[in-house]
Amino acid sequence: MGRKTPEKDILADIDPDTALDILMRLAEEDGELKNKIRLTALELLKGVDVEEVATDLFFILNSLCVEKVWDNSGSTRYGYVDPTEYAWEMFENELEPFLKEMRTYRKLSMYDEAKNCCMGILLGIHRFEEKATTEFANWCIDAPHDYFKQVLDEWNDECQRAEDIEMVNSFAKERFKEWWEQWERGRDQS
């Protein structure tokens, strides 16, 4: 009698893209399963915490290494890369997944989650401006303020519900008075 090899859990070993492809195929084949997947996804996405988003964003931004700026800027074989521009690009690259998440919530009509995500992003950016301990922050001094304004602009331009716009604006006005006033003056001049 031959030895039986243990069955492997293939789901534990496949990459996320393949898992998503499998999930999409199964959902297309079975309407009931598709509804279960949709409900499970909505359940997993519910309950965005402002402080958690801010903490996560601050941690990621504060973990950026100035050495990466130094290693990837200056004279290169392809020309000159400005260190400040590269630092801003790094800042933006780390911010983008948070913005994408906010946009996804808005697209899914998960208004409370979108609003909380936006407020968490604003808080995380401001916290980085105020409390960063990384030398990286010295290379993107104006980035937090600039991206703060961009997030508020996007929220005010893209959000469909007046009460959500008002809530985020009230949050920003109360928590970040100076930045709020500068943003508001800039909006009025546009």
N, C-alpha and C positions, 0 to 999 in steps of 0.2 A: 504494500500500500504506500503510495506516495504522500509526501507531506503536503498539506494544504497551506498555500500562502495566505496570509491575512489580507482581507479586503482593505484596500486603501480608501480613505475618504477623499475622493477626487475634488470635492468642493473646497477642501482645505488647501489644495495645492494649485488651483488654477488662478491665473491673474485676474484682477478686477475687470478688465475689458472683456475677457472671455466670459466671466460670470454675468456681466451685464448683457452680453449678446444672448446667452442661454436664457436669462430671465425674460428678455424681450421676445424671444421666439416662443417660449411657453405662454406668455401673456397673450400673444397673437392667436395661439391655438385654442385657448380656453378663456372665454369671457368671464366666467366666475373667478378663475384664478387671477385674471387681470384686475378685477375689482378688489380682490384681497390684497394684491400687491400695491394697488393705489392707496387703499386704506392704511396699510402698514407703513407706506412711505410717508403719508400725511401725519401719522402718529409719531413716527421717528423725528419728523421735522418740527413738530410742535414745541412750544415752550422755550423760546429764545430768551436768554437772560442778558440784560444790558451789561451788567458787571462782568459776566463771564466773557462776553465778546471783547470788552475793553481790556480785560486782563490778558486774554489770548493775544490780541493785537499788540499790546504793549510788550509782552514777553518776546514775541517774534521780532518786532522792530528793535528792541533793546538787545537782542542777540546778534544783530548784524555786526560783522567784524570789519573794522577799518582796514585790516590787512587785505581784504578782498578788493577794496577800493584801490589800494596801493598797487596790488598785483595786476589789476586790469585797466589801469589808467596811465596817463603819461604818453611818452613816445612809444609807438608800436611799429611793427613792420608795415602796417596799413595806414599810418598817420598818427595824429595826436588824439587821445581820448582825455577829455577834461575830467579830473577827479570829482569835482562837484556834480557834474552832469551824470557821471556814473553812479554816484551815491544817490542822487535823486531817482535814477532808474531802479536801483536796488530797493529803495523805499517804496516806489510805485509797484514793483513786482510783488512785494510782500503784502501790500494793501489790496491788490486786485482780487485775490480769492475771497476776501471779506465783502468787497463790493459785488462780486458775482453772486455770493450767497444772498445778499440783500435783494438783488435784482430777481433772483430765482423766487424768493418769497413773494415779491411783488407780482411776478408773473403768475404764480399759483394762487393769487388772491388771498394769501396768508398775511393779512394786513398787520396784525399785531406783531407777528414775527419780523416782518420787514421793518416796521417802525422801531422795534427793540434792537434789531441788528444795526440800523442806521445810528441810533443813539449810542450804541456800544462802540461803533467805529469812531464817532466823533469824540467820545470819552477816551478811547484808546490813543487816538492821535494826540489829543491834548495832554494826556498823561505822559506820552513820550516826550513832548515838548518840555514839560515841567520836570520830569523825574528821570530822564534817560541817564544811564551810568556808562554807556558805551562811548568810546572815542569816535565811533561812527557818526554820532549826532553832530559833531563839529563840522562834518562835511556836507550836511544837508540842513543847515540852520533854518532856512525859510520853508523847507518842504512841509513840515507839519501844518503850518498856518495855511500854506497854499492848498494842500490837499483837503484840509478842513473845509475851506471855502468851496472846493470842487464838489465835495460830498454834499454839502448843503445845497449848492446849485442844482446838482442832479436830483436830490430829493424833492426840492421845490418845483422843478421842471417836469419830473416824471411821475410823481405820486398823483393818484387820481382822487384821493379822498381828502377833502378840505380839513376834516378833523385830525387826520394823521399829519398833514403838513403843519397845522397849528401846534400839535403836541410836540413834534420834533423841534420846531422853531422856538417854542416856549422853553423847552429843555435847554437848547443852545443858548438862548438869551439869559436864562437864569444861571447856568453853570459856567459859561464862558463869555462873560459880559463884554470884555474888550474885543475879543475875536468876533463876537456877534455884531457889535457896532461897526467894526470895519467891514464885515461882510455885507451888512445892511446898506452902508454908504455906497459900497461898490455896486450893489444891485440897483440902488436908486439912480446911479449915474449911467447905467446901461440903457 
